[in-house]
């Protein structure tokens, strides 16, 4: 499994060289924001002050690494989600509530 993941990363970096820099930068930013979110959530709910920031750091770094490795795919998904939300929101405004 590890060799397969490494081969995916190597092939992606060969195709889009900027991802070599983006994957580590986004991983660090994701870990930072994940840890901050986990800590604030743990303080707000007064539980999990150790495991919530730890899980936040782990999940944030994985998501950041993936976003850095596939930035165009992420941008496309965000754009499609925004368009779908806009259409849904406009449809909800037009449709009379019963």
C-alpha positions as CSV (number, residue, x, y, z in Angstrom):
1,X,0.0,0.0,0.0
2,X,2.8,2.4,0.9
3,X,4.6,1.8,-2.5
4,X,1.3,2.5,-4.3
5,X,0.8,5.8,-2.4
6,X,4.4,6.8,-3.1
7,X,4.0,6.0,-6.8
8,X,0.8,8.1,-7.0
9,X,2.7,11.0,-5.3
10,X,5.7,10.6,-7.7
11,X,3.5,10.5,-10.8
12,X,1.6,13.5,-9.7
13,X,4.7,15.5,-9.0
14,X,6.1,14.6,-12.4
15,X,2.9,15.7,-14.2
16,X,2.5,19.0,-12.2
17,X,5.8,20.0,-10.6
18,X,4.2,22.8,-8.4
19,X,2.5,20.1,-6.3
20,X,5.9,19.2,-4.9
21,X,5.9,22.5,-3.0
22,X,2.1,22.8,-2.5
23,X,1.6,19.5,-0.8
24,X,3.9,20.2,2.2
25,X,2.8,23.8,2.5
26,X,-0.9,22.9,2.5
27,X,-0.2,20.0,4.9
28,X,1.3,22.4,7.4
29,X,-1.6,24.9,7.0
30,X,-4.1,22.1,7.3
31,X,-2.5,20.8,10.5
32,X,-2.4,24.2,12.0
33,X,-6.1,24.9,11.3
34,X,-7.1,21.4,12.3
35,X,-5.3,21.7,15.6
36,X,-6.7,25.1,16.3
37,X,-10.2,23.9,15.5
38,X,-9.8,20.8,17.7
39,X,-8.5,22.8,20.6
40,X,-11.3,25.4,20.4
41,X,-13.9,22.7,20.1
42,X,-12.4,20.9,23.1
43,X,-12.4,24.0,25.2
44,X,-15.9,25.0,24.1
45,X,-17.4,21.6,25.0
46,X,-15.0,21.1,28.0
47,X,-13.9,17.6,27.0
48,X,-11.3,16.0,24.8
49,X,-8.6,18.6,25.3
50,X,-5.9,16.1,24.3
51,X,-7.5,14.0,21.6
52,X,-9.5,16.6,19.7
53,X,-6.5,18.7,18.8
54,X,-4.5,15.6,17.9
55,X,-7.2,14.3,15.6
56,X,-7.6,17.8,14.2
57,X,-3.9,18.0,13.4
58,X,-3.9,14.5,11.8
59,X,-7.1,15.1,9.7
60,X,-6.1,18.6,8.8
61,X,-2.6,17.5,7.6
62,X,-4.1,14.7,5.4
63,X,-6.7,17.0,3.9
64,X,-4.1,19.7,3.3
65,X,-1.7,17.2,1.7
66,X,-4.4,15.9,-0.6
67,X,-5.5,19.5,-1.6
68,X,-1.8,20.4,-2.3
69,X,-1.4,17.3,-4.4
70,X,-4.5,17.8,-6.4
71,X,-5.1,21.6,-6.4
72,X,-7.0,21.7,-9.7
73,X,-9.4,19.0,-8.7
74,X,-10.1,20.7,-5.4
75,X,-10.7,24.0,-7.1
76,X,-13.1,22.2,-9.5
77,X,-15.0,20.6,-6.6
78,X,-15.3,23.9,-4.7
79,X,-16.5,25.6,-7.9
80,X,-19.1,22.9,-8.5
81,X,-20.2,23.0,-4.9
82,X,-20.6,26.8,-5.0
83,X,-22.6,26.6,-8.2
84,X,-24.9,23.9,-6.8
85,X,-25.4,25.9,-3.6
86,X,-26.2,29.0,-5.6
87,X,-28.8,27.2,-7.7
88,X,-30.3,25.6,-4.7
89,X,-30.4,28.9,-2.8
90,X,-32.0,30.8,-5.7
91,X,-34.5,27.9,-6.2
92,X,-35.4,28.1,-2.6
93,X,-36.1,31.8,-2.8
94,X,-38.3,31.5,-5.9
95,X,-40.3,28.5,-4.7
96,X,-43.2,29.6,-2.5
97,X,-43.3,27.9,0.9
98,X,-46.5,26.0,1.7
